Amino acid sequence: MTSDRERSVQFSQMTATEDILNNVSSRVHTPPPPLPQEAYLAMGVYLVILGGVAFCGNFTVLLVIVCQKKALMKLLNILLVNMALVDLLVTITAYPITAIACFHGRWVFGEVMCWVSGFFVFSLRMVSMNTLTFIAVFRYILVCRPSLHHLLRLQTAKPVLIASWVHAVFWTALPLFGWNSYVPEPFLTSCTIQWAAETLLSKSYIVLTVFTCYLLPVSVVVFCYTSILHKSRKLTFGARKNSSMVRLEEVLWHHKVKTERRVTKVNCVSWGSAWVFEGV
């Protein structure tokens, strides 16, 4: 009798436990991954290859500039070092985490890591955007505003770098304090701000962030590089028209402007391509 009673109690406990689990599983529905496993695998392999290439490229840039003391005495090179360092940090941190998530087919690092990863990567990307904007401004001054050449001194690098980092951290830290939030993106492999916000507060953050952190820098970059191309063509045409009267200083100046024009074209293509792929 005792054993039969114990068996009935155990059976009742097991039945109650199964009922609880069934109720919980019915209420907590885990959505299926938005992509097939093959697509996630391809994305993971792609990120591993891209991360390796990006690491080698940014590390080479840092190595070349840092090993040349004269190169570190130029403002634009200091900004290039900052940008390469930021991209290197993204390569070391963001790419491996996203690749691992791709191989699992979902985000597997928890909510806290989602917030940390979203904030860290967003901050680095914003610093990169700000640095590219400052580089465009200084190239514009170099070619189009000779009266402002005193701003191209090496001492300008420190406040510029501080401004780039403070601006980026300020806007990316706001979701940590309740103004919007960091959530997994639609493919569930990385985290970003909540673009599909429903509250007015979160929507206001998105509007201000898009304007101050994307549209405004893009407008500045487009204006600067358009002005550089226009100025360089104008100077080149004038030099050809009065080629018999050109002095050595003017020849060097036109050569410098021509070089800046080539660099500008390369920057426009690489900058636009990088941000298009980043957005995708």
ZILINMO-V995156 format. One record per run of one state. SS is the DSSP state (h for helix, s for strand, l for the rest). FROM is the first residue (numbers start at 1). LEN is the number of residues. Records with the same first field share a line. If there is no record, write none. Layout:
SS=FROM-LEN / FROM-LEN
This chain:
l=1-1 / 28-9 / 67-4 / 74-1 / 105-5 / 145-1 / 153-3 / 178-4 / 185-6 / 194-6 / 242-1 / 246-2 / 280-1
h=2-26 / 37-30 / 71-3 / 75-30 / 110-35 / 146-7 / 156-22 / 200-42 / 243-3 / 248-32
s=182-3 / 191-3
